[in-house]
């Protein structure tokens, strides 16, 4: 064990910072681990429980190699610090492998070569395509809701129950939709990011909302494949047969739940067939080629670019509306039904919300005229005019002298309503002449009033209307923090410890451990005449190049130069 600890400590010290950080991350070492040098690290990594956790992260391909009798070369074995540079298992690792092979021999047997999946039938393909289309629509609704107000996350990382309930009540989420599955797929494709206890839509997510359905699916499919664990991927970037997925990580107790979720998400997006079948549009993904949605598109309903505008202030789309058109229409109307034929309703509040986001009466008319098969009905024309006339009745600006926000309106009754509105209490509005002032920023006051459905407009320093975006810039799907940054302090502490070359580093390690535990040790000391003498000491201190301890035999305190100590062992 001692020689293995020394060998691993030397191996760790020989890695550069990038390789060392990758090993620490692969072994799930806490960044706050109380390690002082590489000997502490090697001792912890060769602990039986730590080795078992590392082995549980190995796919079946790597586990079967451990018992093959051939030189070990799987990259994960080296990254997890289970083998040395010669491809040999460290002793404690070999012991744990032997023990597990006795109790779980099935985990170390390779999977037989799987046959290519059989092609799915037309009916199954059509059902899967419809399911993928519906799931894409559900995710679009979720991202739109998240775009308006980021989703708060609980301590466990899930979306808060109150937010989930709100999504169901507003129709953004169906009763059968799994919100976490949708967000996992979105995150894998870079459409949403979880940061600072919030789920937010990225710039890529905003672009995805504008894309046609086949392109939406292709983006999700690429992200799904990229996020698959290494045990489900082939060396050329493809995907192994789904029939082998349940046994890919035989020593991981959490794998059954993980693979069930992966297969459930894949099924929702038309990526996995039932009974081991394969769709024409997923063959390219399995073979490592870019996603090709052409086969899926053949089974999707044709998207339309026209609607019927009704005198009852509704718009009826007789088929799935093109996503870009649907997105803009929902900016000025409320969607009442979610199906291939959808219904939208115009209200003063919905038109006002669109004007808050930058629409004008003229832009709304131009859009609806290009969209409608029946022209713009008179009641809708009147509603657009009346909403535009009322919009901007409340103006929010900033006092350049005090920096406070000013809320003004020529309608005294409306001003009094705003002053006593309980929903606006967080703004701390107080009367100041004919207006109201607040210490909150202009944009915060503006959006609070807009969310409370007041006809508000933001004005600049000259009093001219100014478009205010809810967020200055959408977040990007940033790559996870590099392991070098995560483990920067720990790596610095390890490298600042004493060296690992020769006997000196190991001797210092053993002496430090003895002093820390105040244990009895036998030290072999080289005397001035060249002879060697063994002393039994209770180690009590180490510093200044000297070891202090009580000599039990002579019952005296001794101080020995570390440079004269040849070896040390437990008493």
Phi, psi and omega in degrees: 000319181298314181294326178291319177299317180295317180296318180291321178300317178295319179298315180297317181295335180278353178278149172282173186300322180295313181293320181295317179296322178296322178293316179298320179292318181297327179272005178055043178284130177298140179296343180260017181305133185278055181263138181260335182203182183290339177290321174300316181298314183293323179297317181290320183288339178263007173294142186302317181295321179294321178295318180298320178296321178294318179296328179292341179273359182272135174287167182302326180299321180284322180296319180294330178293329181298332184250014184278340183083357179268162175303138185275130183221001182298129185301330180294329181296320178286318181297328179273005178059043178260342180230158177270186183293341177272004180079019180257139176294140170294149187309306180300328178292317179299322179297317181291323177298316179297318180295316181289327178294335177285318183272332181229063183299331181296334182290341185254010178262135181290154175287140173296153180301122183276141175287152176302142181301147177285145179293142180284152178286168183298319182294317179295321179295318180295320179295318180294320179295319178295320178296318179295320179297316180294319180295320178298320178295321178296316179296322178300318178297319181294316180294324177297317178296320179291329178295324180285318180212110180307146183278127174287146180248148176279177179300331180277354178100350180278161177288140182302145183299323180297322179292320178299317180297319179297321180295322178292317183294326180275357178085002179288339182227127178283162181299329183267357182281141175259107185300318182295320178298318180296317181289326177297316178296320179294318180294320179298328180268001179078020182272336180217156181221139177262113181212142177054044176062025178224146167267127179231150177277136180270173175299324176295325177294322177295319177295322180299323181297333181272348188279153175296161185303316179300320179292323176302313182296319182298321180294318179294318182298317179296317179294322179298314181295317182297327184275354181296143176300156184302328181291348179255002182252154176262161181301333182269014177091003178274198184230136178288164182300130181304336180297336181268354185299318184301335182254017186290327180234077190292340182262359181269112182294339181269355185297319180306318179290321180296313184290330177297318179292319179300314181292326179295316178295317179300321179293319180300325183263014177067033181257342182228131178268166178273148177068025177078014179275166183227140178271156181299326184278353178255355181298319180298321179297317181296327183273358177093006180271165177299152180298135180240104184275006185297320179295322178292318184301329181295337181261355182273149175293145181294135178278143183250165180231022179222151177224167174258119175269127185255157179292342179274020177068033175240160173234133181243121175262114184288002178200182178294120181286143178307134187308317182296321178289319178300319182297316181288321179298321180286351173283344181234358181217157178265130177278124184265333180223145180243104179199182178297327171254113188249155178240136179237145179236133177269134175224166177299322181292319181292319177294322178296321178296321178295320178293328176297326181274004174117354177289156174232170178301320181292317181292326178293316179298316181298318180295312183293326179295322179284340185265330190276140173272350188234015184074186179257115181298154181303315180300324180288322176302315181296318181296321179296315181296315183292323179292319179295322180294323182278331182297133182092007178296331176253126183244136180238121178227191181230132177285115183296335182283311184262341183079003180276158179274141182241128177250122181227153177198142176285348181269104184297321181297320179293321178297318180294324178296316179297321184296330184251003181293118182295333180292342182258007182303323179301340180284340181063044181290133177228152182288143176211093185068235181269003182233191178234146178235156181213148175282344179292158181294159180301315182295322179295317178296317181301309185288330176294318177293320180295318179293334177275008174070032172272147181283075191256149174221142177270142179237152179273191184296335179268001180085007180274143179302142183224132178286130180244124176275144181297330175219142186294326180204139177287145178291157174258157179282080183294145176294150178304151180304133182301139180304329179301323179287319181299318186256020184302312182291320180294316179297321178298320179294320180295317183287335179280348176291174182292163186291173182243003182275138174068195184280336188298314180297315181293322178297315177300321178299312182295321179293319178298316179298319181296318179293320181299321181268356184049046184267164176274131181226158174251118179251139175258119186248135174274120182279164180303331181275005179093350178281166180244144182223138179263133179231138176260117184234150166264103186297130182234343181193153179214122181178153180063026180076018182226146176255131177248142179187162180267125177281110184295322183294314182267352182054048177223160176275128179243149173235120186242135174294130180299328181295342180266351182277123183271321181202166179214144177210160178297147180291000000 
